Amino acid sequence: MPSKARFGARRILAAGFALIILCGALLLMLPPASRNGESIPFLNALFTATSATCVTGLVVYDTWTQFSLFGQVIILLLVQIGGLGFMTFTILFSMALGKRVGLKERGYLMEAVSAFQLGGVVRLAKHILLGTLFFESLGAILLFSRFWQRFGLTGGIWFAIFHSVSAFCNAGFDLMGSIRPFASFTPFANDPLVNLTLIGLIIIGGIGFVIWDDLLKNRWHYGSYLLHTKVTLVSTGLVLCVSAALFYFLEKDVSFAGLSGGGKLLAALFQAVTPRTAGFNTVDTAALSQGGSLLTMLLMAIGAAPGSTGGGIKITTFVVILSAVWANLQRRDDVEIFHRRLETSQIKRAFLSAAFYFILLSSACLLILATQNLTLKDALFETFSAIGTVGLSMGITRELLPFSKLVIILLMYAGRVGSLTIFLAATEHRSVSPLRSPEGKIIVG
């Protein structure tokens, strides 16, 4: 895809998400969207719509307590559109109406799902839709088998659908306020079925749509997988295993203290998975130890895979940066992963993406600290959660002042669309000048 076309696609994606968010905010402001029949303030509606569309999960209201069934449906639609990408929905809708998908539309879709090439991108979009329906339906059936006992038949169906979609899209919105406001899944901390179903949905939604297609095509033939697939699957497995073990030893006598032995293992695994942009919690996030809080923030920064429903700098970016550092320590010119050399442009993009990500994060954290009296830990945790589109919180979201809410809104938007995409979409593409400046030297390190 030509560079100029990529810039156009990024602008379309950025503008499209903004339009969806604005429409969602206006709908959530309608009196029927609230249980008490009163309109909520625009800033709070915008915050909620941004959090849903950007599949984050940070909330200023408890979803069940504040919003009626109509409001909950609006939030769920925003989550589904935001999780899969509005461009995917738009093109599939056009296809359903019998319209031809041109090269421009295919280019937009390619950028939206992080595909490698234009060829086969429409087929990939169909697989995304069918795969989403399959996994969300399976998740809903499994959750319903547990929820109907607690919430009744109709309640169990709605709760199962809502949480299956929210988990698959890594959104973090929940309706467990019907048990206790802002409880998330703490009432189910010892329930293996609920925990493992949510964990499965979060991981499947977070590995990326391109990987689905590769796995579907090559099945169990590992040697035929794309390098991207191998890197994502192996690194995801390693990060989850290592972080689950760390959480168990850090938290077993702290935030996991009241759980059974099996419950502690489930909580450790869940806590390793949910910071990778899911946003649910089975233990009180504010009760985490200092080490557990730091590990959670690191996992929120790493995030999920490109072209998935998750956020963060992306697991592949993390791996590329580590590989580049390792190659430099070994004084090797080439950066290799699984015996494949990476292009210099990919390495530069990884470092640029991570740098811009942390510049945004630190700037936002400073703005929030300058605006209101919060601890550094609370402000950092909230900003990591927002830009990583995670949704975990120390419980301070409801206490944020209007300016701080606006900062978090912008962070969530940048985190979903992509901090680097926002920067590139907002800047004009200029051709490289044939003249180069004289070389200079500075001392680094």
N, C-alpha and C positions, 0 to 999 in steps of 0.2 A: 504494500500500500504506500503510495507516494507520501513524502513528508508533509506536503501542503494539504493533502486530503486528511491526514491524521490530525492536523491542527483544526481543520473544520469539524471533524468528528468529535474532537474533545470539546469544542465550543458547544456543539449541539447537545452532547451528553450533559455538560455542566448546566446549560440553560434548561434542558428538559427536566433534570432533577429539581431545579429551583422552581419551575412551574408546577410540578407535582406537589411539592411541599406547600406552596402558596394555596393551591386549591384545597389541599387537605386541611390546612389551618382554617380556611374560611368555612369548610364543612363542620369542623369540630367546634367552631364558634356558635353554630346554630343551637338554639335552645333545646330541640329534641335530642341533641347529642349528649346532654348531661342528664343525670338522674333527677336533679331538682328542677329541671326545665328552665334553668337560667343560663345565659350566655357567659362563657368564660372569657377573660381578657385576651386580646389578640396575641400578646407576647407569649402567654402560656400555651395558647393554641398553636402558635408557630413553633414553640419548643417541642411540643408533643408530636406535631406533624413531621418536624425535622428528625426527631429521634426515631419515629416509625419508618419514614422513607429511607433514612440512612441506616436502618436496621441496627440501632444503637441500644435503646432500652432505658436510657436515663429518663426519669419522669419527675414532673413537679406535682402530679396527682397520682394517687393509687388508681390504677386503671379500672378495677371493678367498682370501687366506691364512688368514683366521680362520673364515669361514663355509662350511659344507657346501652342497650343492645345495639342501637343505631350507631352510637359513637364507637363501640367496640368493633363493629363491622368495618367502619371507616378506617380505624387503626389497623385492622387485619389486612385490608386491601392495600393500604400504604406499605405495610410490611412486605406483602407478597410482590408488589410492583418494585419496591426498592431492592428486595433481595435478588430478584432475577434480572432487574434492569428494565427500565421503561422501554428502551429500544427493542428489546426482545419481544415484549408484549405488542408493541406497535407493529412490528414487521409480521409477527404471527397473525395478528388481527387482519392486516392487509392481505395476507395469503388466504385467510379464511373467506375474505370477500372476493377472492379470485383475482386480486391485483398482482401484477408482475413485480418482482423484487429486482430493482436495477442495481448497477454497480455501486452507485452512491450509497444506497440503503445497505448493501452487503458490506461496504466499508465501515459504515456506522456500527453495524452489528459485530463486525470483526473487532473493532475497538472496544465495544461494550463487553464482550465475553473474553477478551484477551486471546483471541485465536491467532494462529501463526500465519494463516493465509486466507485469501478470499474463497478459494475453492473449498466447497463442502460446508461453508459457514451456515447456509440455510438448513442443511441437514442437521448440523450441530444444534441449531435453535430448536428444531423439532425434538431432538433427543433430550434437550434441556427441559422442554415442557413435559414430555412423557415421563422422564425420570423424576421430575419434581412431583408430578401427580402420584406416581407409584410410591415414592418414599414418604411423602406427606400422608398419603392414605394408609400405608402400613403403620406409620407412627401413630396416627389417630386411632387405628384399631387396637393397637397395643395399649395406648393410654386409656382408651375407653374401657378396656377390660378391668382397669383399676378405678377409674373415676366414677363409673356409674354407681358403684356402691356408696360413694360419698356424696355425690351431687345429683343423684337421680338419673333417669333415662335421658330426658332432654338436656339437662344441665351437663351430664356426662358427655353427650355427643358434642355440644358446643365447646366445652372445656378441652376435649380431646383434639378437636379440629384446630382450635385457636393455638394451643400450645405446641401441636405438631408443626404447624406453619411457622410459628415464632421460633421454634428450635431449629428447624431446617434452614430458615433464613438468617440464623444467628442474631435474632432481634432482641431477645431478652424481655419482651413484654409478657406479662402474666396476669391471670385473673384470680390469683390466690388471695387477694384481698377479701374474698368471700369468707375465708377462714380467719385471717387477721391482716389488717392493712400492711402493705409492703413486706409481706412474709416471704414472697417468692416461693421456692420449693423446700424451705426449711421444715414444713410438716411432713415431708416425704424423704427426709435425710437417710432413713434406714430401709427404704423401699427399693430393692434391686431392680424390679421391673421398670419403675418410673425413671430411676437414675440411668440405667443402661439404655433405655429407649431414647431419652434426651441426649445422652452422650453420643449414641450412634447417629442421630439426626444432625447434631452439631458438627460432627466430624465429616459426614458425607456432604453436607452443605458447604463445608469449609475447605474441601480439597480442590475445588475448581472444576468448572464444566469441561474444560479441555481434557482433563484427566479422565472424566467419565467416558468421553468418546474414545480415548486411547484404550482404556480397560475393556470397553465394549468390543472394540475391534480386535484386540490382541489377546483377550481373555487371560489365561494363566501363563502366557509366553513372556516371561519377564525380560528376556533378552531383546524382544522386539519393541519394548516400551520406548517412548520418547525420553530423552534425557530429562526433560521437565518433569515427566511423570515419576521417574526413578528418584530424582532429587526430592520432590515433594513428599512422596510416600515414605521414603527412608528418614528424611529429616523430621517429618511430622511424628513418626513412630518414636524416634529417639527423644525428641523434645517432650512428648507426652509421658514416656516411661520415666525419664530422669526427673521431670518436674513433679510427677505423682509421688515418686519416692521421697523427694525433698519435702513436699507438703506433708507427707505422713509423719516424718521425723520432726519437722518444725512445729506441727500443729496438734499432734496426738494428745498432748497434755495441756493444750491451750484452747483453741476454738473447737477442736474435736472432742474435748474432754467428756462431754455428756453423751456421746454416742457409744453404741456397742462396738465390739471388735470388728465385725463385718461392716458396720456403719462407718467406722473410721477409714477403712480401705475404700469404700464407695465415695466418701467425702474427699479423700485424697485424689482419686481419679477424676471426680467431678470438678474439683478445684483446679486440676491441671488442664482440663478441657475448656471450661467456661471462660477463662480470660482470653482465649483465642477468638474473641469477639462475640461470644454467645450471650453473656450478661445475666444468666440465671445464677442463683446461689442456693446451696443447701445448708450453709452455715452463715452466721452473722458476719458479713464482711468487715464490719468495724471491730470485731473481736479478734481478727487475725493478729498474729505476732508481728513484730517489726520485720523479721525475716520473711514471713509469709506475705506481708504487704509488698515488700520489695520484689519478691519473686513474681507476684501477681502483676505488678507494673511492668516487669521485664517481659512477661508472656503477652501482656496487652500490646506492648510495642512490637513484638515479633509478628503477632497476628496469624491470619490464615493464608491460603494460597491465592495467587492472582486469578482473576476471572471467576471468583467464587462469591458466596454471599457474605464473606467476612472482610475484615479490615486489617489495620496494622501496616507496618512497612512491608509485610508479606514474608513468609517463611523462606521463599527462594531468594529474596533480596538479602536476608540475613545470612543464608548459606554462601551466596556469592561474595559478600563482604568478608566472611570468615575465611573463605578459600583464598581470596586475594591477599589477606594479611598473612596467611600461612605460606603462600607462595613467595611473598616478599621476605619472610623470615628465612626461608630456604634459599634465597637469592636466585629464584627461578624467574625467567622473563614471562613465561606462559602460566596462566591460571587454568588448572585442569580439574574437572569433576568427573568421576567415573571414566577416566581416560579420554575425556573429550575436552578440547581447548575452547575456552570462552572468548568471544569477541571483546575487544577493548571497549567498544561502545556499550556493551552490556554491563561491564564492570563500572564504567563511568556513570551510567544511569543508576546503578544500584547505590553507589555512594552519594550521588546527587539527590536521589529520592529520600534516602535516610537522613541526609543533612537537612534538607528542606523540611522534612517531617519534624525533626527535633528543634529546628529554629521556630517553627510554628508553635510547637508544644511549649517551649520555654518562654516564648513571648506571651502566649496566652496565660500561662501560670503567673508571670510577673504582673500582667494586667489585673488578674483576679485578686492577687495578694495586695495590690495597690488600691483596690476598690473596697475590699472589706476585710475584716479581721478573721482570717483563717490560719490554721497551722500549715506549714509547708507540706507536710505529709498529705493532709486533706486536699489541698489545692492541686498537688502533683497527681494524686490518685484520680481526681475528677477529670483533669485535663488528659491524662493517659487514657482514661476510659472513653472520653468524648472523641478524641482524634483516632483512637483505635476502634471506634464504633462498637464498644464492648457493652457498656450499660451497668457495670458494677459500680457501686457507690458506697462511700463511707456514711451516707445518710445526710449529706449536706445540700443535695440538689434543691430541696424545697426551701432552703434558707438563702439561696443565692439572690443577690440584688439584680435589678433589671439589666444593668450593664454586664454583669457576670454571666447572666443567662444568654445575653446576645453573643458574648465571647464563646460560650459553650456551643451555641447554635452554629456559629461559623466553623468551629472545630469539627463538629459532627458532619457538617456538609463537606468540608475538605477531606475528612477521613473516608467518607464513602465514595466520593467522586475521585479522590486521589489527590494528595497535596501537590504532587508534581504536575498532575493534569491541570489543576486549578491554576498553577503558575504559568504553564505553557499556554493554556487557553486564554489567559488574560494578557499575554504578551504577544506582540506582533512578530510573525515569523520574518526574519531578515536573512537574506542570502549572505554567505560568507565572502568577505572581501578577499580578492586575490593578493593584496598586499599584506605583509605580516610585519609586526613591530619588531624592533631589535630585541635580542634575547638579553634578559637580565637575570641576576642571581640574588637569592635571599637565603638566609640561614634558617633551616627548619629543624625541629627536634633538638 
